[in-house]
Amino acid sequence: MKAILCKELGPPSSLVLEDIPSPVPGKKEVLVQIKACSINFPDTLIIQGLYQFKPELPFSPGSDIAGVVKAVGEGVKHVKVGDEVFGLVSHGGFAEEVIVPANSCFPKPPMMDYKIAASFMMAYGTSHHALKDRAKLKEGETLLVLGASGGVGLAAVELGKIMGAKVIAAASTAEKLAVCKEKGADELINYTTEDLKKRVKELTNGKGADVVYDPVGGAYTEAALRATAWEGRFLIVGFPAGIAKIPMNLPLLKGCQIVGVFWGSFAMRDPQRNMANTMELIQMYAKGQLKPHIHATYSLEDAPKALEEMMNRKVKGKVIIEP
């Protein structure tokens, strides 16, 4: 089978397309012929050795996949050969086939095409876990989403509206904010031209945001923390703009919580709760409440170009690789 391989740590241009042997599923594993794999920001980090998970070289990046079951290992009962599925792997998705752990492999709903299914798990799984389990977002609260035009950001905007929150979307361009508006954002902030803290305070009558969803990091973290309401919950989801150094007097003065969100670890540690959350998300999709925004589709050969787009922050929503 063909696969994009990281044989040495570096930029996307260092990746190579090669033929490698097809994998064989072991106990409680599923071999999936990949029809689509979406790109997530950690894919740009893992190939550079900058992610918390560091697979042994050589490896293929890519975690969010959808396809057809080609073989199943011992103990797999919920899917069979020929079934259409979607799932999550730690790496290996930029290939024609991949081994998926059985507890991370789900039957694909008939109304989902492969692109949508491959865009679903990480973006919606992360944002749903963040808002439901970690922030316990309540109806009527105000949710501020940073990096709101990205994959997890748009998912947070959609889910925040479903959960009854007032959603303030913050992004870096008018074009990105227009996509956030289409997804239901109530208010928009361009944090490259507007004072983030000041605008949040203005939009909340001085109160601040009850929940802040931060998948960006860098300079925006402190500004958003200063715009957090009393007893607010500040969600640390990612930091492509850098790991912020936070003045620790701020949580004290605001009586707020700084909460880490690591959905991948949650999914592995508590697969039953993650399964329940996934079923809840599928029901939302079936009702027409969720719709991933597909930015662009690339061939397997052009996967390095897609990663460059992601690194340069030109992506709105999700980018798809089709083997």
Secondary structure, 3 states (H helix, E strand, C coil): CEEEEECCCCCHHHCEEEECCCCCCCCCEEEEEEEEEEECHHHHHHCCCCCCCCCCCCECCCCEEEEEEEEECCCCCCCCCCCEEEEECCCCCCECEEEEEHHHEEECCCCCCHHHHHCCHHHHHHHHHHHHHHCCCCCCCEEEECCCCEHHHHHHHHHHHHCCCEEEEEECCHHHHHHHHHCCCCEEEECCCCCHHHHHHHHCCCCCEEEEEECCCCHHHHHHHHCEEEEEEEEECCCCCCCCCCCCHHHHHHCCEEEECCHHHHHHHCHHHHHHHHHHHHHHHHCCCCCCCEEEEEECCCHHHHHHHHHCCCCCEEEEEEC
